[in-house]
Amino acid sequence: MKPVSRDEIVDYVTWTEQRPTARPGILAAKELRRIHVDHYFTFLFENRDTIRYQVQEMMRVERIVKESEIVHELTTYNDLLGGPGELGCTLLIGLDDEAQRDEALGRWLGLLEHIYLRMKDGSKLRASWDPRQVGSDRLSAVQYLRFATGELAPTGIGIDFTDPLIGAETTLSGPQRAALQADLSGD
């Protein structure tokens, strides 16, 4: 996917004026790309529109005006997109109870190796990630993943990790598959 360029980003005052008109469409795009697996896992697939929105929101909230800081935000968020033929997503692991979360994140240290996209032919395509995201004794509750799908959108997403709290696959709806296919096609 083509990264968001600097010339697509407006200053935070202009964004604040544009935001009420832009926000409903972006939230709808995000909702299509939000996929829940089991009780604790939410995958948020990113595209150019969601990344641009995130950068603009960071600039608005933080009142960012320095060019170097804008470029830093843009670079950071563009990394979530992945390259050509890749789908990038944020995995949010949601356990409300702090003690349960700490214990589970330690127990789930090898989880990332067990996350997959189900492809149309039934095969499982595993995620890739930056190993610097993973601690030595526990997993972070937020992970950034990429899937090299080529030109084909998945039909599902799942986790096949052996743990009593995990083990599910979610079938993507037609609109979800179409949205991811459009992202891969650059539409």
WOQUI-V833570 format. One record per residue. N is the residue number from 1. SS is DSSP state (helix for helix, strand for strand, loop for the rest). OMEGA is omega in radians with two decimals (NA if undefined). Layout:
# WOQUI-V833570
<<N,SS,OMEGA> <N,SS,OMEGA>>
This chain:
# WOQUI-V833570
<<1,loop,-3.14> <2,loop,3.13> <3,loop,3.05> <4,loop,-3.11> <5,loop,-3.10> <6,helix,-3.10> <7,helix,3.05> <8,helix,-3.08> <9,loop,3.11> <10,loop,3.10> <11,loop,-3.02> <12,helix,3.09> <13,helix,3.10> <14,helix,3.12> <15,helix,3.13> <16,helix,3.09> <17,helix,-3.10> <18,helix,-2.98> <19,helix,-3.11> <20,helix,3.13> <21,helix,-3.06> <22,helix,-2.96> <23,helix,-3.12> <24,helix,3.12> <25,helix,3.12> <26,helix,3.13> <27,helix,3.07> <28,helix,3.10> <29,helix,3.12> <30,helix,-3.12> <31,helix,3.09> <32,helix,-3.05> <33,loop,3.11> <34,strand,-3.07> <35,strand,-3.14> <36,strand,3.06> <37,strand,-3.11> <38,loop,-3.07> <39,loop,-2.90> <40,loop,-2.96> <41,strand,3.08> <42,strand,3.11> <43,strand,3.12> <44,strand,3.13> <45,strand,-3.06> <46,loop,2.96> <47,loop,-3.06> <48,helix,-3.12> <49,helix,-3.13> <50,helix,3.11> <51,helix,3.10> <52,helix,3.11> <53,helix,-3.13> <54,helix,3.13> <55,helix,-3.13> <56,helix,3.13> <57,helix,3.09> <58,helix,3.12> <59,helix,-3.13> <60,helix,-3.08> <61,helix,-3.10> <62,helix,-3.11> <63,loop,-3.09> <64,loop,3.11> <65,loop,-3.12> <66,loop,-3.09> <67,helix,-3.12> <68,helix,3.13> <69,helix,3.07> <70,helix,3.13> <71,helix,3.10> <72,helix,3.12> <73,helix,-3.13> <74,helix,3.12> <75,helix,-3.13> <76,helix,-3.10> <77,helix,3.10> <78,helix,3.11> <79,loop,-3.14> <80,loop,-3.09> <81,loop,-2.99> <82,loop,-3.11> <83,loop,3.10> <84,loop,3.14> <85,loop,3.13> <86,strand,2.96> <87,strand,3.10> <88,strand,3.12> <89,strand,3.02> <90,strand,3.04> <91,strand,3.07> <92,strand,3.12> <93,strand,-3.01> <94,loop,2.98> <95,loop,-3.05> <96,loop,-3.11> <97,loop,-3.04> <98,helix,-3.14> <99,helix,3.11> <100,helix,3.14> <101,helix,-3.13> <102,helix,-3.14> <103,helix,-3.11> <104,helix,-3.12> <105,helix,3.01> <106,helix,-3.13> <107,helix,-3.06> <108,loop,-3.08> <109,loop,-3.14> <110,loop,-3.05> <111,helix,-3.00> <112,helix,3.12> <113,helix,-3.05> <114,helix,3.09> <115,strand,-3.08> <116,strand,2.90> <117,strand,3.04> <118,strand,-3.12> <119,loop,-3.06> <120,loop,-3.13> <121,loop,3.12> <122,loop,-3.12> <123,loop,3.08> <124,strand,3.11> <125,strand,-3.05> <126,strand,3.12> <127,loop,2.93> <128,strand,-3.10> <129,strand,3.08> <130,loop,-3.09> <131,helix,3.11> <132,helix,3.11> <133,helix,-3.00> <134,loop,3.11> <135,loop,-3.13> <136,loop,-3.08> <137,loop,3.11> <138,loop,3.11> <139,loop,3.03> <140,loop,3.14> <141,loop,3.08> <142,strand,-3.14> <143,strand,3.10> <144,strand,-3.03> <145,strand,3.03> <146,strand,3.09> <147,strand,3.12> <148,strand,-3.06> <149,loop,-3.02> <150,loop,-3.11> <151,loop,-3.01> <152,loop,3.06> <153,loop,3.11> <154,loop,3.04> <155,loop,-3.14> <156,strand,3.07> <157,strand,-3.08> <158,strand,3.12> <159,strand,3.13> <160,strand,3.12> <161,strand,-3.13> <162,strand,3.13> <163,strand,-3.12> <164,loop,-3.11> <165,loop,-3.00> <166,strand,3.01> <167,strand,-3.10> <168,strand,3.03> <169,strand,3.11> <170,strand,3.06> <171,strand,3.12> <172,loop,3.08> <173,loop,3.08> <174,helix,3.10> <175,helix,3.09> <176,helix,3.11> <177,helix,3.14> <178,helix,3.13> <179,helix,3.13> <180,helix,3.09> <181,helix,3.11> <182,helix,3.11> <183,helix,3.14> <184,helix,-3.13> <185,helix,-3.13> <186,loop,3.14> <187,loop,NA>>
